[in-house]
Amino acid sequence: MHKILLVMMMGALTVSSGALELKSPDGRLLLTFELKGGAPVYSVARDGRRVIVESRLGLETGSGALEGLAVVGEQRSSHDEVWKPVYGERNRYRDHYNQLVVDLKKLQLTFRAYDEGVAFCYTLPKETGDAVTITRENTEFRFPADHTAWATYAAQGRYEKVPISRIKPGCERPLTIQVADDLYLAIGEAKLVDYARMKLSPLRDASPALVSELAGPVTSSLPLTTPWRFIMVAESPGRLLENNFLVLNLNDPCAIADTSWIRPGKVIREVTLTTTGAKACVDFAVKRGLQYIEFDAGWYGHEYDDKADARAVNLDPKRSKGPLDLHEVIRYADERGIGVILYVNRRALERQLDEILPLYQKWGIKGVKYGFVNVGSQQWTSWLHAAVRKAAAHRLMVDIHDEYRPTGYSRTYPNLMTQEGIRGDEEKDRTNEQSLIALFSRFLAGAADNTICYFDPRVDQLATHAYQLAKVVNFYSPWQFLFWYDRPSSAKDEPELEFFNHVPTVWDDTKVLQGKVGEYAVMARRHGAEWYIGFMNDGEARSFDVPLSFLDAGRKYTATIYSDDPTVPTRTHVKIERQTVEQGTTLPLKTIVNGGVAVRIAPQ
């Protein structure tokens, strides 16, 4: 691990009330801070171009707004570290920033400038009392012009392409904004653990401008440090996506000493809730290179029944007549190297969490899918992250559904494998626009469980089968749920299913080769010596020539290309081509309207 830490401090001496500047390590980003009328304000520029104009910062407590502030000290430091995640979109991340901590006596502001963006948080020191209630946060984001943004108001909602001035209250984060053809922003939140969730709302009497909106008050002992607010800045939406590790860098390192039991993988849902169906899923998982099967709602009763007991099998008769011998399924799966995941709705989780986690560990369950959890308020934010920590204590991995969006906690507790918080394949959108907006906005926050469908009839409404293959590459999720709504009998040994045998769910390197929000994306990801390419398309037929310069020099590879072709005489109409490629090869890729291309490149 490479680490450099340089600190320059100015104690508690009174310093000038003039502007303080903080630059990113590469010098391209400039954050400026100053007090105006006792109120803190900041602005951000990249290469001399203003992206955030003078915007106020502040908190309101039960005693009122923090006003009349004065700078009484500052601390500056630089940090440069390369760290290795348990899993990720890369096998190592660089955490490199310059930091400025401004002491305002009643309040401390910490600013960081990375090459990837800027971030800041508030700290209320112990000296101001024993406890505090924050009633409002007034973090402003004022813009020099009415830029285009892609807004949604629910974690699983539809995106709208709108000018900032038309954004309504309660806009989800991250929010992606186009400043110019060569300049993009994303505003978001990191390290939300025991605080109220932030959304974005129009700033009253100012436009185009947004302000933070908390999901209720926050009560805490002191000192209190808020989550980070970040502004990612890049020349393209693809570079924003490549730089999404900024969110991880703003979180604490892994807190789990032994992570050997944390295993990413591909998952198939068992839809029949029967022993026979489950064993068929296990056999299918072995055949198709999957690692897990999952029992969803109904295995312990109706998920909305407050009396349903998640400590025992008690099938919901509306979903299954059974029989289901869960312990026999676990035994059968374990013998074949397949793990079992159980879904539990929040109604049972809130009543029985401390009982079911040790019980599931005893049964041999590998993970739990938390369903329809409460989100937003400090109470439920704190409860949910505690539930992740409790699962880790029992060596259980977690997938959180439905409205939860990540803020980087998977770095600290990597047993949090994935989460929904996305408009996934369950929604039956008739174009690919929504998924191609989500790729450049929702995925800036982290992994998303999109519940990818393949044989279900809705795929014909969603996109094409080659598009679904490409989605598995581009949509990052360490637990990748495939064949949602399908049964093993749905598969008829379509030739392209070989792709699922090989494609991993975590990566050693990631590159966005082409991309436009809501229109198309071409990505390349490496796992070991193999590369995978995903080309997702919407609206019109497109083609791109992809130079394979990222391949190792002097090595030959076989590229297997999966694309849509209506003339292929299978129900999925996926054409498979193979060719020898090397570092100097340029690979032509073509898609049909709403289609896709997936490529596996393996050494010969």
MOUR-V384703 format. One record per residue. N is the residue number from 1. RES is the residue in one letter. D_FIRST is the distance of its C-alpha to the first C-alpha in whole Angstrom. Layout:
N:RES:D_FIRST, N:RES:D_FIRST
This chain:
1:M:0, 2:H:4, 3:K:6, 4:I:10, 5:L:13, 6:L:17, 7:V:19, 8:M:23, 9:M:26, 10:M:29, 11:G:30, 12:A:33, 13:L:35, 14:T:38, 15:V:36, 16:S:38, 17:S:39, 18:G:38, 19:A:35, 20:L:32, 21:E:30, 22:L:26, 23:K:24, 24:S:22, 25:P:19, 26:D:21, 27:G:24, 28:R:26, 29:L:26, 30:L:28, 31:L:29, 32:T:32, 33:F:33, 34:E:36, 35:L:39, 36:K:42, 37:G:45, 38:G:42, 39:A:40, 40:P:37, 41:V:36, 42:Y:34, 43:S:34, 44:V:31, 45:A:32, 46:R:30, 47:D:31, 48:G:34, 49:R:35, 50:R:35, 51:V:34, 52:I:35, 53:V:37, 54:E:38, 55:S:37, 56:R:38, 57:L:36, 58:G:37, 59:L:38, 60:E:41, 61:T:41, 62:G:44, 63:S:45, 64:G:45, 65:A:43, 66:L:41, 67:E:43, 68:G:44, 69:L:40, 70:A:39, 71:V:36, 72:V:36, 73:G:32, 74:E:29, 75:Q:25, 76:R:23, 77:S:19, 78:S:16, 79:H:13, 80:D:10, 81:E:7, 82:V:6, 83:W:6, 84:K:8, 85:P:12, 86:V:15, 87:Y:17, 88:G:17, 89:E:19, 90:R:15, 91:N:13, 92:R:10, 93:Y:11, 94:R:10, 95:D:11, 96:H:13, 97:Y:16, 98:N:19, 99:Q:21, 100:L:24, 101:V:26, 102:V:29, 103:D:31, 104:L:35, 105:K:36, 106:K:37, 107:L:34, 108:Q:30, 109:L:29, 110:T:25, 111:F:24, 112:R:21, 113:A:21, 114:Y:19, 115:D:20, 116:E:21, 117:G:23, 118:V:24, 119:A:24, 120:F:26, 121:C:27, 122:Y:29, 123:T:29, 124:L:33, 125:P:32, 126:K:34, 127:E:36, 128:T:38, 129:G:39, 130:D:38, 131:A:38, 132:V:39, 133:T:40, 134:I:38, 135:T:41, 136:R:40, 137:E:37, 138:N:38, 139:T:35, 140:E:37, 141:F:36, 142:R:39, 143:F:39, 144:P:41, 145:A:42, 146:D:43, 147:H:41, 148:T:40, 149:A:38, 150:W:38, 151:A:39, 152:T:39, 153:Y:41, 154:A:39, 155:A:36, 156:Q:38, 157:G:41, 158:R:42, 159:Y:40, 160:E:43, 161:K:42, 162:V:44, 163:P:44, 164:I:42, 165:S:45, 166:R:46, 167:I:43, 168:K:45, 169:P:44, 170:G:41, 171:C:39, 172:E:36, 173:R:32, 174:P:30, 175:L:33, 176:T:33, 177:I:35, 178:Q:36, 179:V:37, 180:A:38, 181:D:37, 182:D:34, 183:L:33, 184:Y:32, 185:L:30, 186:A:29, 187:I:30, 188:G:28, 189:E:27, 190:A:24, 191:K:23, 192:L:27, 193:V:27, 194:D:30, 195:Y:32, 196:A:34, 197:R:33, 198:M:34, 199:K:36, 200:L:37, 201:S:41, 202:P:43, 203:L:43, 204:R:47, 205:D:49, 206:A:46, 207:S:45, 208:P:43, 209:A:41, 210:L:39, 211:V:38, 212:S:36, 213:E:38, 214:L:37, 215:A:39, 216:G:40, 217:P:40, 218:V:37, 219:T:38, 220:S:35, 221:S:35, 222:L:33, 223:P:31, 224:L:30, 225:T:28, 226:T:28, 227:P:26, 228:W:25, 229:R:27, 230:F:26, 231:I:27, 232:M:25, 233:V:27, 234:A:27, 235:E:29, 236:S:30, 237:P:30, 238:G:28, 239:R:25, 240:L:25, 241:L:25, 242:E:22, 243:N:20, 244:N:21, 245:F:17, 246:L:18, 247:V:20, 248:L:17, 249:N:15, 250:L:18, 251:N:18, 252:D:16, 253:P:13, 254:C:15, 255:A:17, 256:I:18, 257:A:17, 258:D:19, 259:T:19, 260:S:20, 261:W:23, 262:I:22, 263:R:23, 264:P:24, 265:G:27, 266:K:31, 267:V:33, 268:I:37, 269:R:39, 270:E:42, 271:V:45, 272:T:48, 273:L:47, 274:T:49, 275:T:48, 276:T:49, 277:G:47, 278:A:44, 279:K:44, 280:A:45, 281:C:42, 282:V:40, 283:D:42, 284:F:41, 285:A:37, 286:V:37, 287:K:39, 288:R:37, 289:G:33, 290:L:33, 291:Q:31, 292:Y:33, 293:I:37, 294:E:37, 295:F:40, 296:D:41, 297:A:44, 298:G:47, 299:W:46, 300:Y:47, 301:G:49, 302:H:50, 303:E:46, 304:Y:48, 305:D:50, 306:D:49, 307:K:51, 308:A:49, 309:D:47, 310:A:44, 311:R:44, 312:A:46, 313:V:47, 314:N:50, 315:L:51, 316:D:52, 317:P:55, 318:K:54, 319:R:51, 320:S:52, 321:K:55, 322:G:53, 323:P:53, 324:L:49, 325:D:48, 326:L:44, 327:H:44, 328:E:45, 329:V:43, 330:I:40, 331:R:41, 332:Y:42, 333:A:38, 334:D:36, 335:E:38, 336:R:37, 337:G:34, 338:I:34, 339:G:33, 340:V:35, 341:I:35, 342:L:37, 343:Y:38, 344:V:39, 345:N:41, 346:R:40, 347:R:44, 348:A:43, 349:L:39, 350:E:41, 351:R:43, 352:Q:41, 353:L:38, 354:D:37, 355:E:40, 356:I:39, 357:L:35, 358:P:36, 359:L:38, 360:Y:37, 361:Q:34, 362:K:37, 363:W:38, 364:G:35, 365:I:35, 366:K:31, 367:G:31, 368:V:33, 369:K:34, 370:Y:35, 371:G:38, 372:F:40, 373:V:38, 374:N:39, 375:V:36, 376:G:36, 377:S:37, 378:Q:35, 379:Q:37, 380:W:36, 381:T:33, 382:S:32, 383:W:34, 384:L:32, 385:H:28, 386:A:30, 387:A:31, 388:V:28, 389:R:26, 390:K:29, 391:A:29, 392:A:26, 393:A:27, 394:H:30, 395:R:27, 396:L:29, 397:M:27, 398:V:29, 399:D:30, 400:I:32, 401:H:35, 402:D:37, 403:E:36, 404:Y:33, 405:R:30, 406:P:26, 407:T:24, 408:G:21, 409:Y:21, 410:S:20, 411:R:17, 412:T:18, 413:Y:20, 414:P:20, 415:N:23, 416:L:24, 417:M:24, 418:T:27, 419:Q:30, 420:E:33, 421:G:33, 422:I:35, 423:R:38, 424:G:38, 425:D:40, 426:E:42, 427:E:44, 428:K:46, 429:D:45, 430:R:47, 431:T:45, 432:N:41, 433:E:41, 434:Q:39, 435:S:37, 436:L:36, 437:I:36, 438:A:34, 439:L:31, 440:F:30, 441:S:31, 442:R:30, 443:F:27, 444:L:26, 445:A:25, 446:G:24, 447:A:25, 448:A:29, 449:D:31, 450:N:34, 451:T:36, 452:I:37, 453:C:40, 454:Y:42, 455:F:45, 456:D:46, 457:P:49, 458:R:47, 459:V:45, 460:D:48, 461:Q:48, 462:L:44, 463:A:44, 464:T:44, 465:H:42, 466:A:40, 467:Y:39, 468:Q:38, 469:L:36, 470:A:34, 471:K:33, 472:V:31, 473:V:29, 474:N:29, 475:F:29, 476:Y:26, 477:S:26, 478:P:24, 479:W:28, 480:Q:30, 481:F:34, 482:L:36, 483:F:40, 484:W:40, 485:Y:44, 486:D:44, 487:R:45, 488:P:45, 489:S:48, 490:S:48, 491:A:46, 492:K:48, 493:D:46, 494:E:45, 495:P:44, 496:E:41, 497:L:40, 498:E:38, 499:F:35, 500:F:34, 501:N:34, 502:H:31, 503:V:29, 504:P:26, 505:T:25, 506:V:21, 507:W:20, 508:D:17, 509:D:18, 510:T:21, 511:K:23, 512:V:26, 513:L:29, 514:Q:32, 515:G:33, 516:K:35, 517:V:36, 518:G:38, 519:E:39, 520:Y:37, 521:A:33, 522:V:32, 523:M:28, 524:A:26, 525:R:24, 526:R:22, 527:H:21, 528:G:21, 529:A:23, 530:E:25, 531:W:26, 532:Y:28, 533:I:30, 534:G:32, 535:F:35, 536:M:36, 537:N:39, 538:D:42, 539:G:45, 540:E:46, 541:A:46, 542:R:43, 543:S:41, 544:F:38, 545:D:37, 546:V:34, 547:P:32, 548:L:30, 549:S:28, 550:F:25, 551:L:26, 552:D:25, 553:A:27, 554:G:30, 555:R:30, 556:K:32, 557:Y:32, 558:T:35, 559:A:35, 560:T:36, 561:I:38, 562:Y:39, 563:S:41, 564:D:45, 565:D:48, 566:P:51, 567:T:53, 568:V:51, 569:P:53, 570:T:51, 571:R:51, 572:T:47, 573:H:48, 574:V:45, 575:K:45, 576:I:42, 577:E:42, 578:R:40, 579:Q:39, 580:T:37, 581:V:35, 582:E:32, 583:Q:30, 584:G:33, 585:T:35, 586:T:36, 587:L:36, 588:P:39, 589:L:39, 590:K:42, 591:T:42, 592:I:46, 593:V:46, 594:N:44, 595:G:42, 596:G:39, 597:V:38, 598:A:35, 599:V:33, 600:R:32, 601:I:30, 602:A:30, 603:P:30, 604:Q:33
